[in-house]
Amino acid sequence: MKTLIAVLIGSSMALSFSAKATSCADLWAANPQSKSEAFIRVSQAQPDVTNEVRYESIKLCETAAASAKKGVSVDYVLEQTNRRSNGLPEEGRLSMAFMAVGGWKIGKGD
């Protein structure tokens, strides 16, 4: 259920951003996970870890956007994202779903 909510939020945010030619970096900045208390605490204690999470999230978004441009379905992108996020905490899985679906929408909007 939480994944569905993340997908819906990611889709609606990406749609509103795509009209303004939003980048995946902009989508990361809008990602609720990047503003969570837990993420902020970790970023203060371990900035290298949070920089890596940011980098990987933006890369995931860009990959999803490229896939959308090639005609790959959002279902397939989300399925692959769920496989890659297996074993992560729920917040991490939601963040990845948000970035994947948002990236896919950005790619379809071009």
KOLLUMFI-303959 format. One line per field, with one value per residue: residue in one letter; x, y, z negated of N, C-alpha, C in turn. Coordinates in Angstrom, 2 decimals. Layout:
BEGIN
residu c(A_...)
n.c1 c(X_...)
n.c2 c(Y_...)
n.c3 c(Z_...)
ca.c1 c(X_...)
ca.c2 c(Y_...)
ca.c3 c(Z_...)
c.c1 c(X_...)
c.c2 c(Y_...)
c.c3 c(Z_...)
END
This chain:
BEGIN
residu c(M_K_T_L_I_A_V_L_I_G_S_S_M_A_L_S_F_S_A_K_A_T_S_C_A_D_L_W_A_A_N_P_Q_S_K_S_E_A_F_I_R_V_S_Q_A_Q_P_D_V_T_N_E_V_R_Y_E_S_I_K_L_C_E_T_A_A_A_S_A_K_K_G_V_S_V_D_Y_V_L_E_Q_T_N_R_R_S_N_G_L_P_E_E_G_R_L_S_M_A_F_M_A_V_G_G_W_K_I_G_K_G_D)
n.c1 c(0.83_1.93_3.85_2.29_1.16_3.50_4.13_1.95_2.23_4.77_4.24_2.33_3.81_5.96_4.61_3.71_6.15_7.28_6.30_7.86_10.34_11.83_14.62_16.21_17.62_16.16_13.83_14.76_15.24_12.64_11.77_10.16_11.54_14.13_13.89_13.23_13.34_15.01_16.73_18.00_19.34_21.16_22.57_23.92_25.61_26.91_27.88_28.96_27.62_24.97_25.35_25.98_23.55_21.92_23.18_22.83_20.05_19.39_20.63_19.09_16.62_17.31_17.92_15.41_14.01_15.32_14.61_11.85_11.76_12.51_10.33_9.74_7.61_5.99_5.30_7.18_9.55_9.05_8.83_11.46_12.78_11.70_12.81_15.53_15.53_14.99_15.26_15.96_15.14_11.70_11.34_13.45_12.77_10.39_11.37_12.97_11.00_9.55_11.46_11.95_9.44_8.88_11.06_10.47_8.11_9.14_10.74_8.78_7.50_9.09)
n.c2 c(-1.19_1.25_1.53_1.93_4.41_5.98_5.73_7.00_9.60_10.22_10.10_12.16_14.39_14.34_14.75_17.37_18.62_18.00_19.69_21.87_21.12_19.44_18.18_15.12_15.64_17.75_16.39_14.67_16.57_17.17_14.83_13.21_11.56_12.57_14.69_13.78_13.34_11.27_10.87_13.33_13.35_11.22_12.29_14.37_13.03_11.17_12.22_11.22_8.82_9.67_11.27_9.33_7.91_9.92_10.29_7.71_7.60_9.66_8.67_6.34_7.54_8.82_6.59_5.37_7.37_7.29_4.71_4.99_6.63_4.82_3.26_1.46_0.00_1.53_-0.27_-2.33_-0.92_-0.27_-2.85_-3.81_-1.98_-2.60_-5.14_-4.48_-3.01_-4.78_-5.91_-3.50_-0.95_0.01_2.77_3.32_1.73_2.98_5.48_4.80_3.85_6.19_7.79_6.23_6.04_8.75_9.49_7.97_9.22_11.75_11.07_10.23_12.61_14.11)
n.c3 c(0.00_-0.85_1.12_3.37_2.73_2.75_5.43_6.64_5.61_6.61_9.34_9.72_8.86_10.65_13.03_12.69_12.55_15.03_16.95_16.61_17.47_15.68_13.89_12.82_10.52_9.46_8.89_6.90_4.89_4.25_3.18_0.60_-1.20_-1.24_-2.88_-5.33_-8.91_-9.82_-7.63_-7.50_-9.98_-9.55_-7.41_-8.61_-10.33_-8.69_-5.98_-3.60_-3.12_-2.71_-0.50_1.37_1.46_2.52_5.03_6.20_6.25_8.04_10.29_10.68_11.31_13.72_15.30_15.38_16.76_19.24_19.99_20.28_22.52_24.40_24.60_22.58_20.17_17.31_15.37_15.68_15.07_12.39_11.31_11.65_10.04_7.53_7.19_7.03_4.70_2.73_-0.55_-1.61_-4.07_-4.60_-4.10_-2.35_-0.17_0.61_1.32_3.52_5.27_5.66_7.00_9.28_10.62_10.90_12.53_14.78_15.62_16.20_18.39_20.23_20.66_22.30)
ca.c1 c(0.00_2.81_4.49_1.29_1.08_4.72_4.01_0.98_2.84_5.84_3.63_1.72_4.86_6.72_3.78_3.71_7.50_7.67_5.94_8.94_11.58_12.48_15.68_16.13_18.12_15.01_12.91_15.36_15.01_11.23_11.53_9.89_12.56_15.32_13.59_12.81_14.22_16.02_17.72_18.76_20.27_22.23_23.39_24.79_26.60_27.64_27.55_29.35_26.55_23.82_25.72_25.87_22.11_21.46_23.73_22.18_18.65_19.34_20.98_17.89_15.66_17.79_17.76_13.97_13.64_15.84_13.79_10.55_11.96_12.66_9.06_9.59_6.43_6.22_5.19_8.47_10.51_8.75_9.17_12.92_13.14_11.35_13.82_16.79_15.39_14.69_16.14_16.08_14.02_10.52_11.56_14.33_11.98_9.47_12.16_13.36_9.80_9.27_12.43_11.78_8.21_9.08_11.96_9.73_7.20_9.97_11.11_7.59_7.10_9.99)
ca.c2 c(0.00_2.42_1.65_2.52_5.83_6.60_5.77_8.05_10.89_10.42_10.36_13.49_15.40_14.35_15.38_18.82_19.08_17.78_20.87_22.83_20.43_19.10_17.18_14.13_16.30_18.49_15.40_14.25_17.64_17.10_13.51_13.31_10.84_13.41_15.70_13.13_13.54_10.21_11.11_14.52_12.91_10.44_13.17_15.15_12.13_10.45_12.86_10.39_7.84_10.34_11.69_8.13_7.67_10.95_9.96_6.49_7.93_10.44_7.73_5.51_8.39_9.00_5.30_5.21_8.32_6.74_3.54_5.48_7.13_3.65_2.57_0.50_0.33_1.91_-1.49_-3.02_-0.11_-0.44_-4.23_-3.87_-1.17_-3.39_-6.20_-3.87_-2.47_-5.87_-5.92_-2.15_-0.55_0.49_4.14_3.25_1.18_4.02_6.50_4.29_3.83_7.59_8.25_5.46_6.45_10.14_9.50_7.44_10.28_12.77_10.54_10.23_13.99_14.74)
ca.c3 c(0.00_-0.89_2.43_4.25_2.38_3.26_6.89_6.98_5.31_7.59_10.65_9.77_8.77_11.90_14.06_12.51_12.85_16.42_17.74_16.43_17.84_14.43_13.91_11.74_9.31_8.92_8.32_5.62_3.92_3.87_2.60_-0.84_-1.96_-1.40_-3.89_-6.58_-10.07_-9.86_-6.58_-7.90_-11.04_-8.94_-6.57_-9.49_-10.91_-7.65_-4.71_-2.45_-2.90_-2.14_0.86_2.21_1.64_3.46_6.35_6.71_6.52_9.27_11.36_10.90_12.01_15.10_15.98_15.62_17.82_20.50_20.30_20.76_23.87_25.27_24.65_21.49_19.37_15.93_14.57_15.74_14.33_10.98_10.95_11.52_8.86_6.35_7.06_6.58_3.34_1.80_-1.69_-2.18_-4.93_-3.87_-3.64_-1.20_0.94_1.06_1.99_4.83_6.11_5.98_8.00_10.52_11.30_11.28_13.69_15.93_16.06_16.85_19.69_21.11_20.92_23.29)
c.c1 c(0.87_3.51_3.54_1.17_2.31_4.66_3.07_1.55_3.93_5.29_3.08_2.77_5.64_5.91_3.78_5.09_7.80_7.31_7.04_10.30_12.42_13.55_15.47_16.68_17.00_14.02_13.44_15.09_13.56_10.87_11.31_10.95_13.80_15.13_13.21_13.83_15.35_17.12_18.60_19.76_21.44_23.14_24.33_25.92_27.49_27.32_27.93_28.27_25.36_24.12_25.61_24.40_21.55_21.91_23.01_20.71_18.50_19.67_19.79_16.84_16.05_17.66_16.29_13.50_14.10_15.02_12.44_10.67_12.09_11.39_8.85_8.42_6.83_6.14_6.52_9.53_10.30_9.09_10.68_13.40_12.84_12.34_15.12_16.71_15.06_15.73_16.37_14.95_12.89_10.72_12.44_13.61_11.02_10.20_12.56_12.16_9.44_10.18_12.24_10.56_8.32_9.98_11.26_8.81_7.97_10.35_9.95_7.18_7.95_9.50)
c.c2 c(1.26_2.63_2.30_4.02_6.56_6.75_6.89_9.44_11.20_10.77_11.77_14.59_15.48_14.99_16.90_19.39_19.01_18.97_21.93_22.21_20.12_18.04_16.19_14.71_17.10_17.53_14.89_15.30_17.64_15.78_13.64_12.62_11.72_14.50_15.09_13.38_12.52_10.47_12.31_14.17_12.14_11.34_14.03_14.28_11.48_11.06_12.03_9.37_8.52_10.88_10.52_7.81_8.67_10.62_8.77_6.76_8.71_9.56_6.82_6.29_8.56_7.73_5.06_6.14_7.80_5.53_3.96_5.97_5.99_2.81_1.53_0.95_0.72_0.69_-2.23_-2.25_-0.30_-1.85_-4.37_-3.10_-1.94_-4.53_-5.64_-3.39_-3.53_-5.87_-4.54_-1.89_0.02_1.89_4.17_2.74_2.22_5.12_6.06_4.25_5.24_8.07_7.53_5.92_7.91_10.27_9.01_8.51_11.41_12.32_10.53_11.64_14.70_14.57)
c.c3 c(0.00_0.45_3.42_3.99_2.92_4.78_7.31_6.73_6.33_8.95_10.73_9.68_10.07_13.02_13.92_12.82_14.33_17.31_17.66_16.77_16.60_14.63_12.77_10.43_8.64_8.26_6.99_4.54_3.42_3.18_1.10_-1.70_-2.20_-2.45_-5.24_-7.69_-10.10_-8.83_-6.94_-9.00_-10.47_-8.13_-7.41_-10.05_-9.85_-6.28_-3.49_-2.11_-2.22_-0.74_1.83_2.48_2.65_4.88_6.97_7.04_7.82_10.46_11.70_11.68_13.47_15.92_16.32_16.73_19.19_20.95_20.87_22.20_24.88_25.32_23.57_20.61_17.94_15.02_14.53_14.94_12.83_10.50_10.74_10.30_7.59_6.12_6.51_5.14_2.31_0.67_-2.31_-3.16_-4.08_-3.31_-2.39_0.03_1.50_1.82_3.39_5.78_6.56_7.11_9.33_11.30_11.74_12.50_14.94_16.50_16.74_18.26_20.67_21.49_21.96_24.69)
END
